[in-house]
């Protein structure tokens, strides 16, 4: 149990409470029966502590895990041992960075000076060595990933490719890994897409943005490049690079829209193609170079009058990729999370994903919808349509992972995320209809995942897993429901509250893991 000293106040919001206890392999009370075929671990990113006045995106990196085997459940939770965690526990400070909240903004003169110093690496902060601090990069509160053929489990971010490695069973933090390096070691990885697919333990493709710099007479010159990496072991191999913009510091405000780096949150993969997704939110070079984080990381990417675009690559046998075309849709916004992608009988690429926008005002993310994009390479077109309609917001879609890269029928989504009206929907992507998983009153669910029955005959023969917060009793429960009937088969009570967070990841046993396409 932790006893941090007094400091700035934390959040009093539901699902955003400070977690002051850690458990390892705690045997949980099970109400009902967990199907014997569920064998693996459900990891949930749920912030362990919050600043006053921020939302669930801004939590200090903390992971909970439910280990399911032989009808039993064991619970483990750990903070990642970061510098921010040490400062919180030792000093009571809450200075970690999130994605949407403002970061204290320095004066204009110091911003410019800092930007100049960055060119020569003069403003890097000193790291105090400590055996307890295994990671000192961006707060790793985004997503859990697995690499190195299932041997490495880590917390991933959208930052420079440094991952926070932890023990898959105990969640104890291990030394971090750098998965991406800039071309010829010059410059930096500015950001990378948080989500990707991994093919049968053989690695995945990762979309990133490189930023490099130099001097052009008496002015700094900056260059921004789209890069694709591939691999399963760190560091990944660069397989594609495309320069987007190169300009002097004095020209940072005048770059046209097509020269502004697009925010990429996820990528898609079919059997023959890789698709990177360029949203309508484009990098504001002026804000970046002045280090203006008054609206957090998302604030660096305001929405512009530009449609969503898809860069389509043909995947080669050696793991390389060749750019085939860039297709533009007639819609604007942000593609957040993949449901699935496959090639239809006519050779078109079908891409299903949640789509919304980064809000231009305070309040986080706008309403998301589940969309289908049909990419026709022959006719050079990209058509968009709604899969599920209505006033409901749909996010965090997941499917039976055995149907990744194949035509499918069902997508399991979180509707009205983290509101009192939240529920899990089973969406029929062919008919455009949905069924609702009914939870007990006051239970707010999180991202659902689907675990298939190995002996199942239908796509929906399996179990839906979601971690719910009981807002009345301040408790958390893992809910396990029948994927066909949506009836609850079992609930598992956690010893601590599992706060609201972004993502849940189910990692099956090693034999199953090596035979499926995983989505992270």
C-alpha positions as CSV (number, residue, x, y, z in Angstrom):
1,X,0.0,0.0,0.0
2,X,1.3,3.5,-0.9
3,X,1.2,6.6,1.2
4,X,2.2,9.6,-1.0
5,X,2.8,12.8,0.8
6,X,0.4,15.7,0.5
7,X,0.4,17.5,-2.8
8,X,-1.9,19.0,-5.4
9,X,-5.4,17.6,-5.3
10,X,-6.4,14.6,-7.4
11,X,-9.7,13.9,-9.2
12,X,-12.9,13.2,-7.5
13,X,-14.6,12.0,-10.7
14,X,-16.1,8.5,-11.0
15,X,-13.5,6.1,-12.5
16,X,-10.6,8.5,-11.8
17,X,-9.7,7.7,-8.2
18,X,-6.1,7.4,-6.9
19,X,-5.1,3.7,-6.6
20,X,-3.0,3.2,-3.5
21,X,-2.7,-0.6,-3.4
22,X,-1.0,-3.1,-5.7
23,X,-1.9,-6.8,-5.9
24,X,-0.1,-9.8,-7.5
25,X,-2.0,-12.9,-8.6
26,X,-4.8,-12.2,-6.2
27,X,-7.4,-15.0,-6.3
28,X,-10.7,-13.4,-7.2
29,X,-14.3,-14.2,-6.3
30,X,-16.1,-15.5,-9.3
31,X,-19.9,-15.2,-9.6
32,X,-21.1,-17.7,-12.2
33,X,-18.9,-19.9,-14.4
34,X,-16.0,-18.9,-16.6
35,X,-15.9,-21.0,-19.8
36,X,-12.9,-23.4,-19.7
37,X,-11.8,-22.4,-23.2
38,X,-10.9,-18.9,-22.0
39,X,-7.1,-19.2,-21.4
40,X,-5.0,-16.0,-21.4
41,X,-4.7,-12.5,-19.9
42,X,-6.9,-9.5,-20.2
43,X,-4.7,-6.3,-19.8
44,X,-6.4,-3.0,-19.1
45,X,-4.8,0.4,-19.3
46,X,-6.4,2.4,-16.5
47,X,-4.8,5.4,-15.0
48,X,-3.8,5.0,-11.4
49,X,-3.9,8.6,-10.4
50,X,-5.3,11.8,-11.9
51,X,-4.9,15.6,-11.7
52,X,-7.8,17.6,-10.6
53,X,-10.0,18.8,-13.5
54,X,-8.7,16.4,-16.1
55,X,-10.4,13.5,-17.8
56,X,-9.8,9.7,-18.1
57,X,-7.2,10.2,-20.8
58,X,-4.8,11.9,-18.4
59,X,-4.0,9.1,-15.9
60,X,-0.6,8.1,-14.5
61,X,0.4,4.9,-16.2
62,X,-1.1,1.9,-14.4
63,X,-2.1,-1.5,-15.7
64,X,-4.6,-4.1,-14.4
65,X,-4.6,-7.7,-15.5
66,X,-7.1,-10.6,-15.2
67,X,-5.4,-14.0,-15.7
68,X,-8.0,-16.5,-16.8
69,X,-7.3,-20.2,-16.7
70,X,-9.2,-23.4,-15.8
71,X,-12.3,-21.4,-14.9
72,X,-10.4,-19.3,-12.4
73,X,-9.3,-15.7,-12.3
74,X,-6.3,-14.0,-10.7
75,X,-5.9,-10.2,-10.5
76,X,-2.7,-8.2,-10.7
77,X,-2.2,-4.4,-10.8
78,X,0.9,-2.3,-11.0
79,X,2.0,1.2,-11.7
80,X,4.7,1.5,-14.3
81,X,7.9,2.5,-12.5
82,X,8.5,5.9,-14.2
83,X,10.0,9.1,-13.1
84,X,6.5,10.5,-12.8
85,X,5.4,7.6,-10.5
86,X,8.5,8.2,-8.3
87,X,7.7,11.9,-8.0
88,X,4.1,11.2,-7.1
89,X,4.8,8.6,-4.5
90,X,7.9,10.4,-3.0
91,X,6.9,14.1,-3.3
92,X,3.1,14.1,-4.0
93,X,3.7,15.8,-7.3
94,X,1.3,15.2,-10.3
95,X,3.3,16.4,-13.2
96,X,2.8,13.6,-15.8
97,X,1.7,14.5,-19.3
98,X,-1.4,13.3,-21.0
99,X,-2.9,13.8,-24.4
100,X,-5.6,16.4,-24.2
101,X,-4.9,18.5,-21.1
102,X,-2.8,21.6,-21.2
103,X,0.8,21.5,-20.2
104,X,2.2,24.6,-18.4
105,X,3.2,27.0,-21.2
106,X,6.5,29.0,-20.9
107,X,6.9,32.5,-22.1
108,X,7.2,33.3,-25.8
109,X,10.9,34.2,-25.5
110,X,11.7,31.0,-23.6
111,X,9.7,29.0,-26.2
112,X,11.9,30.3,-29.0
113,X,15.1,29.9,-27.0
114,X,14.1,26.3,-26.2
115,X,13.4,25.5,-29.8
116,X,16.8,26.8,-30.8
117,X,18.5,24.9,-28.0
118,X,16.7,21.7,-29.2
119,X,18.6,21.8,-32.4
120,X,21.8,21.1,-30.6
121,X,20.4,18.9,-27.8
122,X,21.2,21.5,-25.1
123,X,17.9,21.3,-23.3
124,X,17.6,17.6,-22.5
125,X,16.8,17.0,-18.9
126,X,19.2,15.2,-16.7
127,X,18.0,11.7,-15.7
128,X,18.8,10.7,-12.1
129,X,19.8,7.1,-12.2
130,X,17.6,4.8,-10.0
131,X,17.2,1.1,-9.8
132,X,13.4,1.7,-9.4
133,X,13.0,3.9,-12.5
134,X,13.0,1.6,-15.6
135,X,11.4,4.0,-18.1
136,X,11.7,7.8,-18.6
137,X,9.8,8.7,-21.7
138,X,6.2,9.8,-22.4
139,X,3.7,8.6,-19.8
140,X,2.9,5.1,-21.1
141,X,-0.9,5.2,-20.6
142,X,-2.1,4.3,-24.1
143,X,-2.0,0.7,-25.1
144,X,-0.6,-2.8,-24.2
145,X,1.4,-4.5,-27.0
146,X,3.2,-7.8,-27.4
147,X,6.3,-8.5,-29.5
148,X,9.3,-10.8,-29.9
149,X,7.0,-13.8,-30.6
150,X,5.1,-13.2,-27.4
151,X,8.1,-12.9,-25.2
152,X,7.9,-9.2,-24.6
153,X,4.9,-7.4,-23.2
154,X,4.9,-3.6,-23.0
155,X,3.0,-0.4,-22.6
156,X,3.1,1.6,-25.8
157,X,2.6,5.3,-26.5
158,X,2.3,7.6,-29.6
159,X,5.6,9.2,-28.8
160,X,9.2,8.3,-30.0
161,X,8.8,4.6,-30.1
162,X,10.2,3.9,-26.6
163,X,8.1,1.2,-25.0
164,X,7.7,0.5,-21.3
165,X,8.4,-3.3,-20.9
166,X,6.8,-5.2,-18.0
167,X,6.6,-8.8,-16.9
168,X,3.6,-10.4,-18.5
169,X,2.6,-12.1,-15.2
170,X,3.7,-9.8,-12.3
171,X,3.5,-6.6,-14.3
172,X,6.8,-5.6,-12.7
173,X,8.5,-2.9,-14.9
174,X,11.6,-4.0,-16.9
175,X,14.2,-1.9,-18.7
176,X,12.6,-0.1,-21.6
177,X,13.2,-0.7,-25.3
178,X,13.6,1.7,-28.2
179,X,11.7,0.2,-31.1
180,X,12.3,3.0,-33.7
181,X,15.3,5.0,-34.7
182,X,15.4,8.0,-37.1
183,X,17.2,7.6,-40.5
184,X,20.9,7.4,-40.1
185,X,20.5,8.3,-36.4
186,X,19.7,12.0,-37.2
187,X,16.7,13.9,-35.7
188,X,14.0,12.1,-33.8
189,X,10.8,10.1,-34.1
190,X,8.2,12.7,-33.4
191,X,5.2,10.4,-33.1
192,X,3.9,7.0,-34.2
193,X,0.5,5.4,-34.7
194,X,-0.7,3.8,-31.5
195,X,-2.4,0.8,-33.1
196,X,-1.3,-1.8,-35.6
197,X,-1.7,-5.5,-36.5
198,X,0.8,-8.3,-35.8
199,X,0.7,-11.3,-38.1
200,X,1.0,-14.7,-36.3
201,X,3.9,-13.6,-34.1
202,X,5.9,-12.5,-37.1
203,X,5.7,-8.7,-36.4
204,X,3.7,-5.8,-37.7
205,X,4.0,-2.5,-39.6
206,X,4.3,0.8,-37.7
207,X,3.6,4.2,-39.1
208,X,5.7,7.0,-37.7
209,X,6.8,10.6,-38.4
210,X,10.5,11.6,-38.3
211,X,11.6,15.1,-37.6
212,X,15.2,16.3,-38.4
213,X,16.9,19.6,-38.5
214,X,20.0,21.5,-39.5
215,X,21.2,25.0,-40.2
216,X,20.5,26.9,-43.4
217,X,22.8,29.9,-43.3
218,X,21.7,31.6,-40.1
219,X,18.3,29.9,-39.8
220,X,17.3,26.4,-38.6
221,X,15.7,24.2,-41.3
222,X,13.3,21.4,-40.4
223,X,12.3,18.3,-42.3
224,X,9.3,16.0,-41.7
225,X,9.0,12.5,-43.1
226,X,6.5,9.7,-43.1
227,X,8.2,6.5,-42.2
228,X,7.0,2.9,-42.0
229,X,8.8,0.4,-39.8
230,X,8.4,-3.4,-39.8
231,X,9.4,-6.1,-37.4
232,X,8.7,-8.0,-34.2
233,X,12.0,-7.4,-32.3
234,X,13.3,-4.0,-31.3
235,X,14.6,-2.1,-33.1
236,X,12.2,-2.4,-36.1
237,X,13.5,-2.0,-39.6
238,X,12.6,1.0,-41.8
239,X,10.9,-0.1,-45.0
240,X,9.5,3.1,-46.4
241,X,10.3,6.9,-46.1
242,X,8.5,9.8,-47.8
243,X,9.5,13.4,-47.2
244,X,6.4,15.6,-46.6
245,X,7.9,19.1,-45.8
246,X,11.2,20.9,-45.6
247,X,11.3,24.5,-44.5
248,X,13.1,27.3,-42.7
249,X,12.0,28.3,-39.2
250,X,10.7,31.6,-40.7
251,X,8.4,29.7,-43.0
252,X,6.8,27.5,-40.4
253,X,3.4,29.4,-40.5
254,X,3.0,29.4,-44.3
255,X,3.2,25.7,-45.2
256,X,0.2,24.5,-47.3
257,X,-2.2,21.9,-46.0
258,X,-0.7,19.0,-48.1
259,X,2.7,19.8,-46.6
260,X,1.5,19.5,-43.0
261,X,2.0,16.1,-41.3
262,X,-1.3,14.3,-40.7
263,X,-2.2,12.8,-37.4
264,X,-2.2,9.0,-37.7
265,X,-3.7,7.0,-34.9
266,X,-4.1,3.5,-36.4
267,X,-3.2,1.5,-39.5
268,X,-5.0,-1.2,-41.4
269,X,-3.7,-4.5,-42.8
270,X,-5.2,-7.0,-45.3
271,X,-3.6,-10.1,-46.7
272,X,-1.9,-8.2,-49.5
273,X,-2.0,-4.5,-48.5
274,X,-1.0,-2.1,-45.8
275,X,-3.0,1.1,-45.4
276,X,-1.9,4.1,-43.4
277,X,-4.6,6.6,-42.6
278,X,-4.1,10.3,-42.8
279,X,-6.7,12.2,-40.8
280,X,-8.0,15.7,-41.4
281,X,-6.0,17.0,-38.4
282,X,-2.7,18.4,-39.5
283,X,0.4,19.4,-37.5
284,X,0.7,23.0,-36.6
285,X,4.4,23.5,-37.1
286,X,4.4,26.9,-35.3
287,X,2.9,25.4,-32.2
288,X,5.3,22.4,-32.3
289,X,8.5,24.5,-32.7
290,X,7.4,26.9,-29.9
291,X,6.5,23.9,-27.8
292,X,3.0,25.3,-27.3
293,X,1.2,22.5,-25.4
294,X,-1.6,24.6,-24.1
295,X,-4.1,22.1,-25.4
296,X,-1.9,19.0,-24.9
297,X,-0.7,16.7,-27.6
298,X,-4.0,16.7,-29.5
299,X,-3.8,20.5,-29.7
300,X,-0.8,20.3,-32.0
301,X,-3.1,18.8,-34.7
302,X,-6.0,21.2,-35.4
303,X,-8.6,20.1,-38.0
304,X,-8.2,21.6,-41.4
305,X,-10.3,21.7,-44.5
306,X,-8.9,18.5,-45.9
307,X,-10.5,15.0,-46.4
308,X,-9.2,11.8,-44.8
309,X,-6.7,10.1,-47.1
310,X,-5.5,6.5,-47.3
311,X,-1.9,5.6,-48.4
312,X,-2.2,2.1,-49.8
313,X,0.9,-0.1,-50.0
314,X,1.5,-3.5,-51.6
315,X,3.2,-5.8,-49.1
316,X,6.1,-7.8,-50.6
317,X,7.3,-11.3,-49.6
318,X,10.4,-9.9,-47.9
319,X,8.4,-7.6,-45.7
320,X,9.0,-4.5,-47.8
321,X,6.2,-2.3,-49.0
322,X,5.6,-0.3,-52.3
323,X,3.3,2.7,-52.3
324,X,0.5,1.9,-54.8
325,X,-1.7,5.1,-54.5
326,X,-3.1,7.7,-52.1
327,X,-6.9,7.8,-52.1
328,X,-9.0,10.6,-50.7
329,X,-12.5,10.3,-49.3
330,X,-15.3,12.9,-49.2
331,X,-15.4,13.0,-45.4
332,X,-13.3,14.9,-42.8
333,X,-12.3,13.8,-39.3
334,X,-10.2,11.3,-37.5
335,X,-10.1,7.5,-38.0
336,X,-9.5,6.3,-34.5
337,X,-9.7,2.5,-34.1
338,X,-9.9,-0.4,-36.5
339,X,-12.7,-3.0,-36.5
340,X,-11.3,-5.0,-39.4
341,X,-9.9,-4.8,-42.9
342,X,-10.1,-7.3,-45.8
343,X,-10.2,-7.6,-49.6
344,X,-13.6,-8.3,-51.1
345,X,-14.3,-10.6,-54.1
346,X,-13.9,-7.6,-56.5
347,X,-10.5,-6.8,-55.2
348,X,-11.5,-3.7,-53.2
349,X,-10.1,-3.0,-49.8
350,X,-12.8,-2.9,-47.2
351,X,-11.8,-0.9,-44.1
352,X,-14.1,-0.7,-41.0
353,X,-13.2,1.7,-38.2
354,X,-14.5,4.2,-35.7
355,X,-14.3,7.8,-36.9
356,X,-14.8,11.1,-35.1
357,X,-12.9,14.2,-34.5
358,X,-10.6,15.9,-32.1
359,X,-12.8,18.6,-30.5
360,X,-12.0,22.2,-31.4
361,X,-13.3,23.3,-28.0
362,X,-12.7,22.1,-24.5
363,X,-14.3,18.7,-23.7
364,X,-12.2,16.0,-25.4
365,X,-13.4,13.9,-28.3
366,X,-16.5,14.4,-30.5
367,X,-19.1,11.7,-31.1
368,X,-17.6,8.7,-32.9
369,X,-19.3,6.6,-35.5
370,X,-18.6,3.1,-36.9
371,X,-17.7,3.6,-40.6
372,X,-16.9,1.5,-43.7
373,X,-14.5,2.7,-46.3
374,X,-14.4,0.9,-49.7
375,X,-11.0,1.6,-51.4
376,X,-11.1,0.9,-55.1
377,X,-7.6,1.0,-56.5
378,X,-8.7,0.4,-60.1
379,X,-11.1,3.4,-60.1
380,X,-8.9,5.4,-57.7
381,X,-11.8,6.1,-55.3
382,X,-12.6,5.8,-51.6
383,X,-16.2,5.7,-50.6
384,X,-17.4,6.1,-47.0
385,X,-20.7,5.0,-45.3
386,X,-22.1,4.4,-41.8
387,X,-22.2,0.9,-40.5
388,X,-24.3,1.7,-37.5
389,X,-26.5,4.8,-37.5
390,X,-28.3,6.9,-35.0
391,X,-27.4,9.3,-32.3
392,X,-25.3,6.8,-30.4
393,X,-21.5,7.2,-30.2
394,X,-19.6,4.0,-31.0
395,X,-16.0,3.5,-30.1
396,X,-13.3,0.8,-29.5
397,X,-14.6,-1.8,-32.0
398,X,-13.3,-5.4,-31.7
399,X,-14.1,-8.6,-33.5
400,X,-13.4,-12.3,-33.3
401,X,-9.7,-12.2,-33.9
402,X,-9.9,-15.3,-36.1
403,X,-11.7,-13.2,-38.7
404,X,-9.0,-10.5,-39.0
405,X,-8.3,-9.9,-42.7
406,X,-11.5,-11.8,-43.6
407,X,-15.1,-10.8,-44.3
408,X,-17.0,-10.8,-41.1
409,X,-20.4,-10.1,-39.5
410,X,-20.1,-8.8,-36.0
411,X,-18.2,-6.0,-34.3
412,X,-18.4,-5.5,-30.5
413,X,-18.2,-1.8,-29.6
414,X,-18.5,0.5,-26.6
415,X,-21.5,2.7,-27.0
416,X,-21.6,6.2,-25.4
417,X,-18.2,5.6,-23.8
418,X,-17.9,6.2,-20.1
419,X,-21.3,7.9,-19.7
420,X,-24.1,6.8,-17.5
421,X,-25.8,5.5,-20.6
422,X,-22.8,3.4,-21.7
423,X,-23.4,-0.1,-22.9
424,X,-21.8,-2.9,-25.0
425,X,-23.3,-3.2,-28.5
426,X,-23.0,-6.2,-30.8
427,X,-23.1,-4.6,-34.2
428,X,-24.1,-6.5,-37.3
429,X,-22.0,-4.8,-40.0
430,X,-23.9,-6.3,-42.9
431,X,-27.5,-5.4,-41.7
432,X,-26.5,-2.2,-39.8
433,X,-28.3,-3.4,-36.6
434,X,-27.2,-3.9,-33.0
435,X,-28.0,-5.9,-29.9
436,X,-27.3,-4.6,-26.4
437,X,-25.5,-6.4,-23.6
438,X,-27.4,-5.5,-20.5
439,X,-25.3,-4.8,-17.4
440,X,-26.5,-4.3,-13.8
441,X,-27.6,-0.8,-13.0
442,X,-24.8,1.7,-12.3
443,X,-22.2,-0.5,-14.1
444,X,-20.2,1.4,-16.7
445,X,-18.3,-0.9,-19.1
446,X,-15.0,-0.4,-20.9
447,X,-13.6,-1.5,-24.3
448,X,-15.0,-5.0,-25.1
449,X,-12.8,-7.8,-26.4
450,X,-14.0,-11.1,-27.9
451,X,-12.5,-14.5,-27.1
452,X,-13.6,-17.2,-29.5
453,X,-14.6,-20.7,-28.5
454,X,-11.9,-23.0,-30.2
455,X,-14.7,-25.5,-31.0
456,X,-17.2,-22.9,-32.1
457,X,-19.0,-23.3,-35.4
458,X,-20.2,-19.7,-35.8
459,X,-18.4,-16.3,-35.7
460,X,-20.1,-15.2,-32.5
461,X,-19.5,-18.5,-30.6
462,X,-17.3,-17.2,-27.8
463,X,-17.2,-14.7,-25.0
464,X,-17.3,-11.0,-24.6
465,X,-15.0,-9.6,-21.9
466,X,-15.4,-6.1,-20.5
467,X,-14.3,-4.5,-17.2
468,X,-17.1,-2.4,-15.6
469,X,-17.1,0.2,-12.8
470,X,-20.0,0.1,-10.4
471,X,-20.4,3.8,-9.8
472,X,-22.6,3.3,-6.8
473,X,-20.4,0.9,-4.8
474,X,-17.0,2.1,-6.2
475,X,-16.2,-1.5,-7.3
476,X,-14.9,-3.0,-10.5
477,X,-16.0,-6.3,-12.1
478,X,-14.8,-8.3,-15.1
479,X,-17.9,-9.2,-17.0
480,X,-17.9,-12.3,-19.2
481,X,-20.9,-12.7,-21.5
482,X,-22.0,-15.1,-24.2
483,X,-21.1,-13.8,-27.6
484,X,-24.2,-15.3,-29.2
485,X,-27.0,-14.7,-26.6
486,X,-25.3,-11.7,-24.8
487,X,-26.3,-13.3,-21.5
488,X,-23.8,-12.8,-18.6
489,X,-22.0,-16.1,-17.8
490,X,-19.7,-14.8,-15.0
491,X,-18.5,-11.7,-13.2
492,X,-15.2,-11.4,-11.4
493,X,-14.8,-8.8,-8.6
494,X,-11.4,-7.0,-8.6
495,X,-9.9,-6.1,-5.2
496,X,-9.4,-2.4,-6.3
497,X,-11.3,-0.1,-8.7
498,X,-10.1,-0.4,-12.3
499,X,-10.4,3.2,-13.4
500,X,-11.7,4.3,-16.7
501,X,-9.0,4.0,-19.4
502,X,-8.5,3.8,-23.1
503,X,-7.8,0.2,-24.1
504,X,-8.1,-3.5,-23.1
505,X,-6.0,-6.2,-24.7
506,X,-6.6,-9.9,-24.5
507,X,-3.4,-12.0,-25.0
508,X,-4.3,-15.7,-25.6
509,X,-2.0,-18.6,-24.5
510,X,1.2,-18.9,-26.5
511,X,0.0,-21.7,-28.8
512,X,-3.1,-19.7,-29.9
513,X,-1.1,-16.4,-30.0
514,X,1.3,-17.7,-32.7
515,X,-1.6,-18.7,-35.0
516,X,-3.7,-15.6,-35.1
517,X,-3.5,-12.0,-36.5
518,X,-3.5,-9.8,-33.4
519,X,-4.7,-6.2,-33.2
520,X,-3.0,-3.8,-30.8
